[in-house]
Amino acid sequence: MNEFSEECLITFLRNQEQLFPEPVAETVEEAEAFLEDCMAVVVDTLEEVKEYFEENGMDVDEMSMNELEEASEVFALPNGQYLIVEG
């Protein structure tokens, strides 16, 4: 089970509509349950975001680091980490 920080959960709650057309969670508890169900991950760098996508079969060779950071599945966290949520 992945432990998500409160900062991570709040960031997802505030920005979830960048990935989903309507909210999938309304509380921190619902956000945590949703992220656990879809096996979301937190990584430390954009290089790790790229590695994650490559390991999961996504062709990201032509994407810049800026494009990776702007991908709808990637949520930049205030502490500099990244939450990756596959919809």
C-alpha positions, 0 to 999 in steps of 0.5 A: 500500500502506498502512503500518500502525504496530505499535501499529495492528497490535497493537490490531487483533490484541487487538480483532479479535473486536469485528468478527469472530466468530473471529480472522482473524489470530494474528500481527502479520504476519498482521494486516498482510496481512489489513488490506492485503487488506481495504484498511483505513484509518487516519484522524486524527479521528472526523470523518474516520471519518464522512466515510469512511462517508459516502463509502462509502455508509453513512448516518451522519447520525443517528449521534452521534460516540460511536456512530461510535466504538463501531461494530464497524468502528472501532478506536480506537488509543492515539495518538488515531487510528482504524483502519477495517476493513470486514469 
